[in-house]
């Protein structure tokens, strides 16, 4: 029974150490993502729109009307 208790204690220690490492890595990744989002938003704001986007017009009706005038 003593061997199992030692195994369980070591297992808990290893698990706790892995969890701490995981949490540190997770925090780093979250900070990286937040920084990338902030940089992307800043770049998008700096660029603005180079060309205005125009609404697409439906020209099918005019084309069909011209073709029917025979």
GUDREN-382520 format. One line per 8 residues: number of its first residue (from 1); their letters; for each residue y, x, z of N, C-alpha, C, CB. Coordinates in Angstrom, 1 decimal, always signed. Glycine has a CB too. Example, Ala and Ser with C-alpha at 12.3 -4.5 7.8 and 13.67 -1.06 7.14 Angstrom:
# GUDREN-382520
1 = as = -5.7 +13.2 +7.8 -4.5 +12.3 +7.8 -3.3 +13.2 +7.8 -4.5 +11.3 +9.0  -2.2 +12.8 +7.1 -1.1 +13.7 +7.1 +0.0 +12.9 +7.9 -0.6 +14.1 +5.7
END
This chain:
# GUDREN-382520
1 = xxxxxxxx = -1.2 +0.8 +0.0 +0.0 +0.0 +0.0 +1.2 +0.9 +0.0 +0.0 -0.9 +1.2  +1.2 +2.0 +0.6 +2.3 +2.9 +0.7 +2.7 +3.4 -0.7 +2.0 +4.1 +1.6  +1.8 +3.6 -1.6 +2.1 +4.1 -3.0 +2.9 +3.0 -3.7 +0.8 +4.4 -3.7  +2.5 +1.7 -3.5 +3.2 +0.7 -4.2 +4.6 +0.6 -3.7 +2.5 -0.7 -4.0  +4.8 +0.7 -2.4 +6.2 +0.6 -1.8 +7.0 +1.8 -2.4 +6.1 +0.7 -0.3  +6.5 +3.0 -2.5 +7.2 +4.1 -3.1 +7.5 +3.8 -4.6 +6.4 +5.4 -3.0  +6.5 +3.3 -5.3 +6.7 +2.9 -6.7 +7.9 +1.9 -6.8 +5.4 +2.4 -7.3  +7.8 +0.9 -6.0 +8.8 -0.2 -6.1 +10.2 +0.3 -5.7 +8.5 -1.3 -5.1
9 = xxxxxxxx = +10.3 +1.2 -4.8 +11.6 +1.8 -4.4 +12.1 +2.7 -5.6 +11.5 +2.7 -3.2  +11.3 +3.5 -6.2 +11.7 +4.3 -7.3 +12.1 +3.4 -8.5 +10.6 +5.3 -7.7  +11.3 +2.4 -8.7 +11.6 +1.4 -9.8 +13.0 +0.8 -9.6 +10.6 +0.3 -9.9  +13.3 +0.4 -8.4 +14.6 -0.2 -8.1 +15.7 +0.8 -8.4 +14.7 -0.8 -6.7  +15.5 +2.1 -8.0 +16.5 +3.1 -8.2 +16.7 +3.3 -9.6 +16.1 +4.4 -7.5  +15.6 +3.5 -10.4 +15.8 +3.7 -11.9 +16.5 +2.5 -12.5 +14.4 +3.9 -12.5  +16.1 +1.3 -12.1 +16.7 +0.1 -12.7 +18.2 +0.1 -12.4 +16.0 -1.1 -12.2  +18.6 +0.4 -11.1 +20.0 +0.3 -10.8 +20.8 +1.4 -11.5 +20.1 +0.6 -9.2
17 = xxxxxxxx = +20.2 +2.6 -11.7 +20.9 +3.6 -12.5 +21.0 +3.2 -13.9 +20.1 +5.0 -12.4  +20.0 +2.6 -14.5 +20.1 +2.2 -15.9 +21.1 +1.1 -16.0 +18.7 +1.7 -16.4  +21.2 +0.2 -15.1 +22.2 -0.9 -15.1 +23.6 -0.3 -15.1 +21.9 -1.9 -14.0  +23.8 +0.7 -14.2 +25.1 +1.3 -14.1 +25.5 +1.9 -15.5 +25.2 +2.3 -13.0  +24.6 +2.6 -16.1 +24.8 +3.3 -17.4 +25.1 +2.2 -18.4 +23.6 +4.1 -17.8  +24.3 +1.1 -18.4 +24.5 +0.0 -19.3 +25.9 -0.6 -19.2 +23.5 -1.0 -19.2  +26.3 -0.8 -17.9 +27.6 -1.4 -17.7 +28.8 -0.5 -18.1 +27.8 -1.8 -16.2  +28.6 +0.8 -17.9 +29.6 +1.7 -18.4 +29.7 +1.7 -19.9 +29.3 +3.2 -17.9
25 = xxxxxxxx = +28.6 +1.7 -20.6 +28.6 +1.7 -22.1 +29.1 +0.4 -22.6 +27.1 +1.9 -22.6  +28.8 -0.7 -21.9 +29.3 -2.0 -22.3 +30.8 -2.1 -22.2 +28.7 -3.1 -21.5  +31.4 -1.5 -21.1 +32.8 -1.5 -20.9 +33.5 -0.7 -22.0 +33.1 -0.9 -19.5  +32.9 +0.5 -22.3 +33.5 +1.3 -23.4 +33.5 +0.6 -24.7 +32.6 +2.6 -23.5  +32.4 -0.1 -25.0 +32.3 -0.8 -26.3 +33.3 -1.9 -26.3 +30.9 -1.3 -26.5  +33.5 -2.6 -25.2 +34.5 -3.7 -25.1 +35.9 -3.2 -25.3 +34.4 -4.5 -23.8  +36.2 -2.0 -24.7 +37.5 -1.4 -24.9 +37.7 -1.0 -26.3 +37.7 -0.2 -23.9  +36.7 -0.4 -27.0 +36.8 +0.0 -28.4 +37.1 -1.2 -29.3 +35.5 +0.7 -28.8
33 = xxxxxxxx = +36.4 -2.3 -29.0 +36.6 -3.5 -29.8 +38.0 -4.1 -29.6 +35.5 -4.6 -29.5  +38.4 -4.1 -28.4 +39.8 -4.6 -28.1 +40.8 -3.7 -28.8 +40.1 -4.7 -26.6  +40.6 -2.4 -28.8 +41.6 -1.5 -29.4 +41.6 -1.7 -30.9 +41.2 -0.1 -29.1  +40.4 -1.9 -31.5 +40.3 -2.1 -32.9 +41.0 -3.4 -33.4 +38.8 -2.1 -33.4  +40.8 -4.4 -32.6 +41.4 -5.7 -32.9 +42.9 -5.6 -32.8 +40.9 -6.8 -31.9  +43.4 -4.9 -31.8 +44.9 -4.7 -31.6 +45.4 -3.9 -32.8 +45.2 -4.0 -30.3  +44.7 -2.8 -33.2 +45.2 -2.0 -34.3 +45.2 -2.8 -35.6 +44.3 -0.7 -34.5  +44.1 -3.6 -35.8 +44.0 -4.4 -37.0 +45.1 -5.4 -37.1 +42.7 -5.1 -37.1
41 = xxxxxxxx = +45.4 -6.0 -36.0 +46.5 -7.0 -35.9 +47.9 -6.3 -36.2 +46.6 -7.7 -34.6  +48.1 -5.1 -35.6 +49.3 -4.4 -35.9 +49.4 -4.0 -37.3 +49.4 -3.1 -35.0  +48.4 -3.6 -37.9 +48.4 -3.2 -39.4 +48.7 -4.4 -40.2 +47.1 -2.5 -39.8  +48.1 -5.5 -39.9 +48.3 -6.7 -40.7 +49.7 -7.2 -40.6 +47.3 -7.8 -40.2  +50.3 -7.1 -39.4 +51.7 -7.5 -39.2 +52.6 -6.5 -39.9 +52.0 -7.5 -37.7  +52.3 -5.2 -40.0 +53.2 -4.3 -40.7 +53.1 -4.5 -42.2 +52.7 -2.9 -40.4  +52.0 -4.8 -42.7 +51.8 -5.0 -44.2 +52.5 -6.3 -44.6 +50.4 -5.0 -44.6  +52.3 -7.3 -43.9 +52.8 -8.6 -44.3 +52.1 -9.0 -45.6 +54.3 -8.6 -44.5
49 = xxxxxxxx = +52.6 -9.9 -46.3 +52.1 -10.3 -47.6 +52.8 -9.6 -48.7 +52.1 -11.9 -47.8  +52.1 -9.0 -49.5 +52.7 -8.3 -50.6 +53.1 -9.2 -51.7 +51.8 -7.2 -51.2  +52.2 -10.1 -52.0 +52.4 -11.1 -53.0 +52.3 -12.5 -52.4 +51.5 -11.0 -54.2  +53.2 -13.4 -52.6 +53.1 -14.7 -52.1 +51.9 -15.4 -52.7 +54.4 -15.5 -52.3  +51.2 -16.1 -51.9 +50.0 -16.9 -52.3 +50.5 -18.3 -52.8 +49.0 -17.1 -51.2  +50.2 -18.6 -54.1 +50.6 -19.8 -54.6 +49.4 -20.8 -54.5 +51.1 -19.7 -56.1  +49.8 -22.0 -54.4 +48.7 -23.1 -54.3 +48.2 -23.2 -55.8 +49.3 -24.4 -53.8  +46.9 -23.3 -55.8 +46.2 -23.5 -57.1 +46.5 -24.9 -57.7 +44.7 -23.2 -57.1
57 = xxxxxxxx = +46.9 -24.9 -58.9 +47.2 -26.2 -59.6 +45.9 -26.6 -60.4 +48.4 -26.1 -60.5  +45.7 -27.8 -60.4 +44.6 -28.3 -61.2 +45.1 -28.6 -62.6 +44.0 -29.7 -60.5  +44.7 -27.8 -63.5 +45.2 -27.9 -64.9 +44.1 -28.6 -65.8 +45.4 -26.5 -65.5  +43.0 -29.0 -65.2 +42.0 -29.7 -66.0 +42.5 -30.9 -66.6 +40.8 -30.0 -65.1  +43.3 -31.7 -65.9 +43.8 -33.0 -66.5 +44.7 -32.7 -67.7 +44.6 -33.7 -65.4  +45.6 -31.7 -67.7 +46.4 -31.5 -68.8 +45.6 -31.0 -70.0 +47.5 -30.4 -68.5  +44.6 -30.2 -69.8 +43.8 -29.7 -70.9 +43.0 -30.8 -71.5 +42.8 -28.6 -70.4  +42.4 -31.7 -70.7 +41.7 -32.8 -71.2 +42.6 -33.7 -72.0 +41.0 -33.5 -70.1
65 = xxxxxx = +43.8 -33.9 -71.5 +44.7 -34.8 -72.2 +45.1 -34.2 -73.5 +46.0 -35.0 -71.3  +45.3 -33.0 -73.7 +45.6 -32.3 -74.9 +44.5 -32.4 -75.9 +46.0 -30.9 -74.8  +43.3 -32.3 -75.4 +42.1 -32.3 -76.3 +41.8 -33.7 -76.8 +40.9 -31.8 -75.6  +42.2 -34.7 -76.1 +42.0 -36.1 -76.5 +43.0 -36.6 -77.5 +42.0 -37.0 -75.3  +44.0 -35.9 -77.8 +45.1 -36.5 -78.6 +44.8 -36.4 -80.1 +46.4 -35.7 -78.4  +43.6 -36.3 -80.5 +43.3 -36.2 -81.9 +43.5 -37.4 -82.6 +41.9 -35.7 -82.1
END
